[in-house]
Amino acid sequence: MADDRPPADRDRSPLDEAAERSGQAVERVRHRSGQAGRIRARQWEITLVIAIQAGLAAALAALIATHFLGPGSHVFAPAAAVGTIATAIGQRARRTFELLAGVALGIVIGDTLRFILGSGPWQTGVVVALAIAAALLVAGKGGPLVGQAGGTAVLIATLAPTDRGLEVPRIVDALVGGAVGLVVVALLLPINPMRVLDRAATPIFTVLRDQLAELAEAMRKRDSDHTMRVLQRLRGTEDDLGRLHDALSGAEEVVTIAPARWHRREQYHRYARSAEHLERLLLDTRAMARWSTTALQYDEPIPSELSDAMARLGQAVSVMRTERRAGDEPERTRRLVEECAELAGRAGAVGVKSFGDSLVTGLRTASSDLLRAAGCEPDDANRIVRKAAGAGEAEIHPPLRQELHRARPTRAARARRRAHLAARVRNDGRAGLPDRGRPAR
């Protein structure tokens, strides 16, 4: 099969190649710098919200401890409040209970070992080592439980001999600080969960839209280096996915414990299901970038329908983003996905080889995942894609007709046909009998 790619320019000088490489490097730097700027802006916003929540929680915990917990230095109440706020977003309630459990475990182990071993430097080391070991066995990994168990064991082993009655105030401080932190997060300054999710999903939508368009253009030009760069950019989205998972966890926490955000629960669950299929779509796109690179390296034919289908998929991602944010039905998304699946079916019927066939399958899978991200049920999404792809195949290879179109016989014609068949049967039966009408000789 003749290669339909344009002939390579053999007259290119090393200076031209260096200029091309420099342009590609500048493009990568510009892309990464723009992405880094957006990430920094989102981080500044999150940092500001957490800082305000932590400051308010610390002030309230200190106020409550000073006026309601009696005399003494209640330093741990604001510290526990700050620890509750500053822990991983979406895990604050669980981390608060871990913090309280760590305090209780440290007190039990510290008091028991101090009573058995006494006080001193080496006793402090033994107490802390055993408290940390017990906390690790309980939690299975590091975290607030382990840190608080070790810290409380240190306080009990070093201060309890000279300052009696540390156990109960430390538990009360932990309870007050943790409760204040949860109240601030749930009641006083709850974040807007949908805004957090929208901002976390924005870079994923952006990279999908841009890289699908880039992949379509690279396939159209049969540029395997370009498809490889697309694959590398898609592989660099792990941090974005991690931030989306953190945002989902934080939003779930808010719609669970914040009464002011309970009306967002159904919206959150829809967004969470959409985010799951959006992640699958990102993985589908990464696989298609890899297959297109391999197909071009093996000089496989790439029908124009494949690149057009890839471009339609990128447009569908952008339109789906707009429709979901506006709360509209995904009608335009569905039309674009149907066009993508139809073009993929036509490409398979035109003729592709092994990796091209994988691209056709990948486009159909990605189309189904995009419809599910837009809110379609799995069975409906598969049916829509299957029907559109079948229509595209039928445009190239119409199905063989099993019967010719002909007029249906009338009732009278069917009656004449039956009478004719009956007469033939009678005549065939008489042919085997002797002729009784003739006289015997």
Backbone torsions as a table, in degrees:
resi	resn	phi	psi	omega
1	MET	NA	132.4	-176.8
2	ALA	-71.3	143.8	179.8
3	ASP	-78.6	123.0	-178.1
4	ASP	-91.6	8.4	177.7
5	ARG	-76.9	150.7	176.0
6	PRO	-66.0	145.2	-178.8
7	PRO	-62.7	142.8	179.5
8	ALA	-67.1	146.3	178.9
9	ASP	-83.5	103.8	-176.7
10	ARG	-80.6	-8.9	-176.6
11	ASP	-95.3	11.0	-179.1
12	ARG	-69.5	136.2	-179.4
13	SER	-90.0	160.3	174.5
14	PRO	-56.5	-30.5	178.9
15	LEU	-66.3	-39.4	177.7
16	ASP	-64.6	-42.7	179.5
17	GLU	-64.1	-40.8	178.3
18	ALA	-64.4	-39.2	178.6
19	ALA	-64.6	-39.5	178.8
20	GLU	-64.7	-44.3	178.6
21	ARG	-62.5	-37.7	178.7
22	SER	-65.1	-41.8	177.9
23	GLY	-62.0	-40.9	178.2
24	GLN	-65.2	-39.5	178.7
25	ALA	-64.9	-42.1	178.2
26	VAL	-62.1	-39.3	179.2
27	GLU	-63.5	-42.3	179.4
28	ARG	-65.2	-42.4	179.3
29	VAL	-63.3	-42.4	179.7
30	ARG	-63.2	-42.5	179.4
31	HIS	-62.3	-45.4	-177.7
32	ARG	-69.4	-36.4	-179.7
33	SER	-68.1	-40.1	176.7
34	GLY	-63.9	-41.8	178.1
35	GLN	-65.2	-41.3	178.9
36	ALA	-63.6	-37.3	178.1
37	GLY	-63.5	-41.7	177.9
38	ARG	-65.3	-39.1	179.3
39	ILE	-64.9	-42.3	179.3
40	ARG	-62.8	-39.6	179.0
41	ALA	-62.4	-43.5	178.4
42	ARG	-66.0	-38.8	179.3
43	GLN	-65.6	-37.5	177.9
44	TRP	-63.2	-41.3	179.8
45	GLU	-64.0	-47.7	179.6
46	ILE	-62.5	-41.2	179.0
47	THR	-61.0	-42.3	-179.6
48	LEU	-63.6	-43.5	-179.6
49	VAL	-63.3	-46.7	-178.8
50	ILE	-65.1	-39.2	179.9
51	ALA	-63.0	-43.0	179.2
52	ILE	-66.1	-42.8	178.1
53	GLN	-61.0	-44.8	-178.7
54	ALA	-65.0	-42.5	179.0
55	GLY	-63.2	-43.3	179.0
56	LEU	-65.4	-41.5	-179.9
57	ALA	-65.2	-41.5	179.8
58	ALA	-64.3	-41.9	-179.9
59	ALA	-64.7	-44.3	-179.4
60	LEU	-66.4	-42.0	179.8
61	ALA	-63.9	-42.4	178.2
62	ALA	-64.5	-39.6	178.9
63	LEU	-63.4	-45.7	179.7
64	ILE	-65.0	-44.2	-179.3
65	ALA	-63.3	-38.7	-177.7
66	THR	-70.0	-38.8	-172.4
67	HIS	-97.3	-19.0	-172.6
68	PHE	-124.5	-12.5	-177.2
69	LEU	-100.0	7.4	175.7
70	GLY	84.1	-176.9	-178.2
71	PRO	-69.2	159.1	179.5
72	GLY	122.7	169.6	179.9
73	SER	-93.0	102.1	-178.8
74	HIS	-97.1	64.9	-178.8
75	VAL	-74.6	-30.2	-171.5
76	PHE	-74.8	-20.6	179.4
77	ALA	-62.4	-55.0	176.2
78	PRO	-65.0	-32.0	177.8
79	ALA	-64.1	-41.3	178.4
80	ALA	-66.3	-37.5	177.8
81	ALA	-62.6	-44.8	178.4
82	VAL	-64.8	-39.8	178.1
83	GLY	-62.4	-35.6	177.6
84	THR	-67.3	-42.0	-178.1
85	ILE	-71.0	-43.7	-171.1
86	ALA	-81.5	-5.4	179.5
87	THR	-72.0	179.0	-175.3
88	ALA	-57.4	129.8	178.9
89	ILE	-62.9	134.4	-178.9
90	GLY	94.0	-6.5	-179.7
91	GLN	-129.1	21.1	-172.9
92	ARG	-68.3	-43.3	-179.6
93	ALA	-62.6	-46.1	-179.8
94	ARG	-65.3	-41.5	-179.6
95	ARG	-66.7	-31.0	177.3
96	THR	-65.5	-43.4	177.3
97	PHE	-65.6	-35.6	175.4
98	GLU	-63.4	-40.1	179.0
99	LEU	-60.8	-46.5	179.4
100	LEU	-64.6	-40.4	178.9
101	ALA	-64.9	-36.9	178.3
102	GLY	-65.2	-40.3	177.2
103	VAL	-62.1	-46.9	-179.0
104	ALA	-62.6	-42.2	-179.7
105	LEU	-64.6	-41.2	178.8
106	GLY	-64.2	-37.8	179.4
107	ILE	-66.9	-45.3	-178.0
108	VAL	-62.2	-49.3	-178.0
109	ILE	-68.8	-42.1	-179.0
110	GLY	-62.6	-46.8	179.8
111	ASP	-65.0	-42.7	-178.2
112	THR	-62.9	-49.9	-177.4
113	LEU	-70.1	-33.2	178.0
114	ARG	-66.5	-35.7	177.9
115	PHE	-68.2	-34.9	-178.1
116	ILE	-82.2	-46.3	-171.7
117	LEU	-95.5	-21.1	-174.9
118	GLY	89.8	-164.7	-177.3
119	SER	-117.0	150.3	179.5
120	GLY	155.1	172.5	-178.0
121	PRO	-59.8	-49.8	-176.3
122	TRP	-70.4	-31.3	176.0
123	GLN	-64.4	-38.2	177.2
124	THR	-61.1	-43.6	177.8
125	GLY	-61.3	-42.4	179.5
126	VAL	-65.4	-43.6	-179.2
127	VAL	-60.3	-47.5	-178.2
128	VAL	-65.6	-43.1	-179.2
129	ALA	-60.7	-45.4	-179.6
130	LEU	-69.3	-35.9	177.5
131	ALA	-64.9	-42.9	178.3
132	ILE	-65.0	-43.1	179.7
133	ALA	-62.1	-43.7	178.8
134	ALA	-64.3	-40.3	179.3
135	ALA	-65.4	-40.1	177.5
136	LEU	-64.9	-38.0	177.7
137	LEU	-65.7	-35.6	179.9
138	VAL	-74.7	-47.9	-174.8
139	ALA	-84.0	-29.5	-177.6
140	GLY	83.8	-12.3	178.6
141	LYS	-162.2	173.0	179.6
142	GLY	-70.8	164.2	-178.9
143	GLY	157.4	-170.6	-179.4
144	PRO	-57.6	-38.0	-179.0
145	LEU	-59.5	-46.6	-178.3
146	VAL	-67.0	-46.0	-178.6
147	GLY	-63.7	-43.3	-179.3
148	GLN	-71.2	-34.6	176.3
149	ALA	-62.3	-44.9	178.8
150	GLY	-66.6	-44.1	-179.5
151	GLY	-64.8	-42.0	178.5
152	THR	-66.0	-38.9	177.8
153	ALA	-62.1	-37.9	177.2
154	VAL	-62.9	-46.1	-179.3
155	LEU	-62.6	-43.8	-178.8
156	ILE	-64.7	-42.1	-176.1
157	ALA	-72.6	-29.3	-174.4
158	THR	-100.9	-37.7	-173.8
159	LEU	-100.2	-27.2	-175.8
160	ALA	-60.4	-36.4	179.4
161	PRO	-60.9	-30.1	-178.3
162	THR	-104.2	-23.4	-178.0
163	ASP	-125.2	97.9	-175.4
164	ARG	-73.5	156.8	173.5
165	GLY	75.7	33.5	177.4
166	LEU	-80.0	-21.5	-168.8
167	GLU	-65.9	-55.1	-176.0
168	VAL	-65.4	-46.2	178.2
169	PRO	-59.3	-36.1	-179.5
170	ARG	-67.0	-39.4	178.1
171	ILE	-65.3	-43.0	179.7
172	VAL	-64.2	-43.0	177.5
173	ASP	-59.3	-42.2	178.8
174	ALA	-62.3	-42.7	178.5
175	LEU	-63.4	-46.0	-178.7
176	VAL	-65.2	-47.3	-178.8
177	GLY	-62.5	-44.8	178.8
178	GLY	-64.3	-41.1	179.6
179	ALA	-64.9	-42.1	178.8
180	VAL	-63.3	-42.1	178.2
181	GLY	-59.9	-43.4	179.2
182	LEU	-67.5	-36.8	178.5
183	VAL	-64.3	-40.9	178.4
184	VAL	-62.9	-44.1	-178.9
185	VAL	-68.0	-39.0	-172.2
186	ALA	-88.9	-35.3	-170.8
187	LEU	-113.7	-47.0	-170.5
188	LEU	-82.6	-47.9	-177.9
189	LEU	-132.2	60.2	177.8
190	PRO	-73.9	139.3	179.6
191	ILE	-75.4	161.2	174.3
192	ASN	-83.1	107.1	-172.1
193	PRO	-64.8	-36.2	-176.8
194	MET	-72.2	-32.7	177.1
195	ARG	-67.5	-40.8	177.9
196	VAL	-62.4	-43.7	-180.0
197	LEU	-65.1	-41.5	-178.5
198	ASP	-62.7	-42.2	179.7
199	ARG	-69.2	-34.2	179.2
200	ALA	-71.7	-32.1	-179.0
201	ALA	-82.8	-17.0	-176.2
202	THR	-56.6	-48.4	-179.3
203	PRO	-63.8	-29.5	179.1
204	ILE	-71.1	-43.9	175.5
205	PHE	-60.6	-40.8	-178.0
206	THR	-64.3	-46.6	-177.8
207	VAL	-67.9	-35.9	177.5
208	LEU	-65.0	-47.7	-179.4
209	ARG	-60.7	-48.6	-176.0
210	ASP	-69.1	-43.5	-174.3
211	GLN	-76.0	-28.6	173.2
212	LEU	-66.7	-39.7	176.0
213	ALA	-65.7	-41.5	177.7
214	GLU	-63.8	-40.7	-179.5
215	LEU	-65.5	-40.4	177.4
216	ALA	-61.7	-42.9	179.6
217	GLU	-66.5	-40.5	179.2
218	ALA	-65.3	-39.4	177.4
219	MET	-66.5	-36.9	179.7
220	ARG	-65.3	-36.3	-179.9
221	LYS	-90.7	-2.4	-177.7
222	ARG	55.4	48.8	-178.1
223	ASP	-108.0	97.6	-177.5
224	SER	-70.0	-30.1	176.6
225	ASP	-63.8	-38.4	178.8
226	HIS	-65.7	-44.1	178.4
227	THR	-64.0	-32.7	177.4
228	MET	-67.1	-38.4	177.2
229	ARG	-65.7	-37.6	175.8
230	VAL	-61.2	-43.7	179.5
231	LEU	-61.2	-40.8	179.5
232	GLN	-64.8	-39.6	178.3
233	ARG	-66.5	-38.9	178.9
234	LEU	-67.5	-32.7	177.5
235	ARG	-71.4	-17.0	-179.5
236	GLY	-89.9	21.8	-177.1
237	THR	-101.7	9.7	-177.1
238	GLU	-63.4	-38.5	179.2
239	ASP	-65.0	-39.3	177.7
240	ASP	-63.4	-40.8	177.4
241	LEU	-65.0	-39.3	177.4
242	GLY	-61.6	-42.8	178.1
243	ARG	-65.7	-34.9	177.0
244	LEU	-65.6	-41.3	177.9
245	HIS	-63.7	-41.2	177.3
246	ASP	-62.7	-41.1	179.3
247	ALA	-65.1	-39.2	177.1
248	LEU	-62.9	-42.2	179.3
249	SER	-64.5	-43.7	178.6
250	GLY	-65.2	-41.1	179.1
251	ALA	-66.1	-37.7	177.1
252	GLU	-62.8	-41.1	178.2
253	GLU	-60.9	-44.3	-176.6
254	VAL	-66.3	-47.3	-178.4
255	VAL	-70.5	-12.5	178.2
256	THR	-88.5	-42.5	-171.5
257	ILE	-108.9	-11.1	-177.7
258	ALA	-100.1	109.4	-179.5
259	PRO	-58.0	-32.2	-179.3
260	ALA	-67.7	-15.4	-179.1
261	ARG	-113.7	9.9	-178.5
262	TRP	-64.7	-28.6	179.9
263	HIS	-69.8	-7.9	179.3
264	ARG	-93.9	2.6	-172.8
265	ARG	-61.8	-49.5	-178.6
266	GLU	-62.9	-41.0	177.7
267	GLN	-63.0	-39.4	177.6
268	TYR	-62.6	-45.7	-178.0
269	HIS	-62.9	-38.4	176.2
270	ARG	-63.3	-42.4	-179.4
271	TYR	-66.0	-38.3	179.7
272	ALA	-63.9	-43.2	177.0
273	ARG	-63.7	-40.4	178.5
274	SER	-63.9	-39.8	180.0
275	ALA	-65.0	-35.1	178.1
276	GLU	-62.0	-45.0	179.4
277	HIS	-74.3	-27.3	175.2
278	LEU	-65.0	-39.3	176.6
279	GLU	-64.5	-39.9	176.7
280	ARG	-63.5	-38.2	178.1
281	LEU	-63.1	-38.2	177.3
282	LEU	-63.2	-41.3	177.5
283	LEU	-67.1	-38.3	176.0
284	ASP	-60.1	-44.2	-179.0
285	THR	-65.0	-39.1	177.3
286	ARG	-62.1	-42.0	178.4
287	ALA	-65.3	-39.7	179.7
288	MET	-67.3	-35.1	175.6
289	ALA	-63.7	-39.3	178.8
290	ARG	-67.7	-42.9	-179.5
291	TRP	-67.2	-39.0	179.8
292	SER	-66.0	-38.1	176.9
293	THR	-61.6	-45.9	-179.8
294	THR	-66.3	-40.2	179.2
295	ALA	-61.1	-40.9	179.0
296	LEU	-71.0	-37.0	178.4
297	GLN	-66.3	-32.2	176.9
298	TYR	-88.7	7.0	176.7
299	ASP	58.8	39.2	176.3
300	GLU	-79.0	152.4	176.7
301	PRO	-68.5	137.1	177.4
302	ILE	-120.8	97.0	178.9
303	PRO	-59.5	150.4	179.8
304	SER	-61.8	-25.4	178.7
305	GLU	-62.3	-30.6	179.7
306	LEU	-65.8	-48.2	179.2
307	SER	-66.1	-37.0	177.4
308	ASP	-64.9	-39.5	178.1
309	ALA	-64.3	-38.9	178.7
310	MET	-63.9	-41.0	178.1
311	ALA	-64.8	-40.2	177.9
312	ARG	-62.1	-37.8	-180.0
313	LEU	-64.1	-41.6	176.5
314	GLY	-62.8	-40.6	176.9
315	GLN	-64.1	-38.7	179.5
316	ALA	-63.7	-37.0	177.7
317	VAL	-61.8	-44.9	-179.2
318	SER	-65.2	-43.4	-178.9
319	VAL	-67.4	-39.6	179.0
320	MET	-61.5	-39.9	177.3
321	ARG	-59.2	-45.3	-178.8
322	THR	-66.0	-44.7	-177.6
323	GLU	-67.6	-38.3	-179.8
324	ARG	-67.3	-40.3	179.8
325	ARG	-67.5	-32.9	179.0
326	ALA	-83.2	-9.9	-178.4
327	GLY	76.7	19.4	-179.3
328	ASP	-87.3	162.9	172.6
329	GLU	-70.1	142.8	-174.0
330	PRO	-80.8	55.5	-178.1
331	GLU	-69.9	-47.3	-179.9
332	ARG	-66.5	-36.6	176.5
333	THR	-61.0	-43.8	-179.3
334	ARG	-63.4	-41.1	179.5
335	ARG	-63.1	-43.5	179.8
336	LEU	-66.1	-38.2	178.1
337	VAL	-66.3	-40.2	177.0
338	GLU	-62.0	-40.4	176.9
339	GLU	-63.8	-40.4	178.4
340	CYS	-61.8	-48.0	-179.4
341	ALA	-65.4	-37.7	178.6
342	GLU	-64.6	-42.7	177.5
343	LEU	-65.3	-36.9	177.3
344	ALA	-64.2	-41.3	176.6
345	GLY	-63.4	-39.2	177.2
346	ARG	-65.4	-39.9	179.0
347	ALA	-61.9	-41.9	177.7
348	GLY	-64.2	-35.3	179.4
349	ALA	-76.0	-31.1	178.0
350	VAL	-63.5	-41.1	178.4
351	GLY	131.7	113.2	177.0
352	VAL	-135.9	164.7	177.0
353	LYS	-102.1	-159.9	-167.1
354	SER	-61.0	-51.8	-177.5
355	PHE	-74.7	-29.4	172.7
356	GLY	-65.3	-37.7	175.9
357	ASP	-65.0	-36.7	174.8
358	SER	-63.0	-36.6	176.6
359	LEU	-63.9	-40.8	177.8
360	VAL	-61.0	-47.1	178.3
361	THR	-62.6	-41.2	179.5
362	GLY	-63.7	-38.1	177.8
363	LEU	-64.9	-40.4	178.6
364	ARG	-66.6	-40.6	178.0
365	THR	-65.2	-44.1	-180.0
366	ALA	-64.8	-36.6	178.1
367	SER	-62.9	-42.7	178.1
368	SER	-64.6	-42.7	179.5
369	ASP	-64.5	-35.9	179.0
370	LEU	-68.1	-39.8	176.4
371	LEU	-63.2	-39.0	177.6
372	ARG	-66.1	-38.6	176.3
373	ALA	-64.0	-28.5	178.3
374	ALA	-80.3	-7.0	176.0
375	GLY	115.6	0.2	179.5
376	CYS	-74.9	150.0	173.1
377	GLU	-71.5	151.9	-177.3
378	PRO	-56.1	-44.7	-179.2
379	ASP	-64.3	-41.5	178.9
380	ASP	-65.2	-41.1	179.7
381	ALA	-62.9	-45.1	179.4
382	ASN	-64.1	-39.5	-179.4
383	ARG	-65.4	-43.0	179.9
384	ILE	-61.9	-45.6	-178.4
385	VAL	-67.2	-43.0	-179.4
386	ARG	-62.7	-42.0	179.7
387	LYS	-65.5	-44.1	-179.6
388	ALA	-66.2	-42.2	179.0
389	ALA	-65.2	-38.7	177.2
390	GLY	-63.8	-37.5	177.1
391	ALA	-64.5	-39.1	177.5
392	GLY	-65.2	-41.0	176.8
393	GLU	-63.4	-39.8	-177.8
394	ALA	-66.8	-26.1	177.5
395	GLU	-65.6	-32.2	-179.6
396	ILE	-89.6	-45.2	-179.8
397	HIS	-124.5	90.5	179.0
398	PRO	-60.0	145.0	179.4
399	PRO	-67.6	144.1	178.6
400	LEU	-66.5	135.7	-180.0
401	ARG	-84.9	130.8	-177.8
402	GLN	-76.4	-28.8	-177.7
403	GLU	-135.5	150.0	172.9
404	LEU	-78.3	146.5	176.8
405	HIS	-73.2	120.4	178.7
406	ARG	-145.4	159.9	-177.0
407	ALA	-69.5	142.3	178.5
408	ARG	-75.6	131.6	-177.7
409	PRO	-63.9	147.6	179.7
410	THR	-78.8	173.3	179.6
411	ARG	-65.8	-40.4	179.6
412	ALA	-64.5	-39.6	179.8
413	ALA	-65.9	-39.6	177.7
414	ARG	-64.8	-36.3	178.2
415	ALA	-65.7	-43.6	178.1
416	ARG	-62.7	-37.4	179.4
417	ARG	-64.7	-42.9	178.6
418	ARG	-64.6	-40.4	179.1
419	ALA	-64.6	-38.7	179.2
420	HIS	-65.0	-43.5	179.0
421	LEU	-64.5	-39.1	178.6
422	ALA	-64.0	-39.3	179.0
423	ALA	-65.3	-39.0	178.6
424	ARG	-64.9	-38.2	178.5
425	VAL	-64.3	-41.7	179.6
426	ARG	-65.0	-42.3	-179.6
427	ASN	-64.4	-40.1	178.5
428	ASP	-64.4	-35.4	179.1
429	GLY	-69.2	-38.5	180.0
430	ARG	-71.1	-25.0	-178.0
431	ALA	-63.9	-23.9	-179.3
432	GLY	-90.2	-1.6	-179.1
433	LEU	-103.5	154.7	176.2
434	PRO	-69.6	153.2	-177.7
435	ASP	-81.6	106.7	-175.8
436	ARG	-80.6	-10.8	-177.2
437	GLY	-80.9	-15.3	-176.5
438	ARG	-94.1	142.6	177.6
439	PRO	-70.0	145.2	179.1
440	ALA	-77.5	143.8	-179.2
441	ARG	-95.7	NA	NA
